[in-house]
Amino acid sequence: MLFKTTYDSPLKEITILTNEKSLLGLWFTDQKYFGAKFNLDEATNQTNVISKKVIAWLDAYFAGHQPDATSIPVDPKVTPYRRSVSTILQQIPYGQVWTYKQIAEKLNQRQTHQTSARAVGGAVGHNPISIIIPCHRVVGSDGNLTGYAGGIDRKIALLELEGFSHDNLIKHHI
């Protein structure tokens, strides 16, 4: 059974999708790829144990704390390649950024077929669990802030909330 609820964040409404065991989706309601491939109309409008954990995590995050993302069981329903990218995204430390190229290099160390920064970018852009799987912490190889499904302004706000240098954000914003 799928459960959905909304969360009023400082950056606008977030939709949370869970099942009995894990977080399946977390999207800003107006973001690109909202809902991924889920039919959100079929989900029950109700919180459960998992969504309550997510809400508590978001409360702490937006209050400026560094809640442990590993405390939330996540299960992005994505291809094996996108899952491998998600696993790397979860390793990016709070308040830091990695490049698409760095992520591709990490993937290339783990697998036999080679991948590219562009392919990583496609996977990052379709991340169904924003913030908790921190796709906002990924930048271009030249340090430029590149696309974010939730919008560049939100990406900047999330990085600033995490203490990433505002000077760097201005310097690297396209």
Secondary structure, 3 states (H helix, E strand, C coil): CCEEEEEEECCEEEEEEECCCCEEEEEECCCCCCCCCCCHHHCEECCCHHHHHHHHHHHHHHCCCCCCHHHCCECCCCCHHHHHHHHHHCCCCCCCCEEHHHHHHHHHHHCCCCCCHHHHHHHHHCCCECCCCCHHHEECCCCCECCCCCCHHHHHHHHHHCCCCHHHHHHHEC
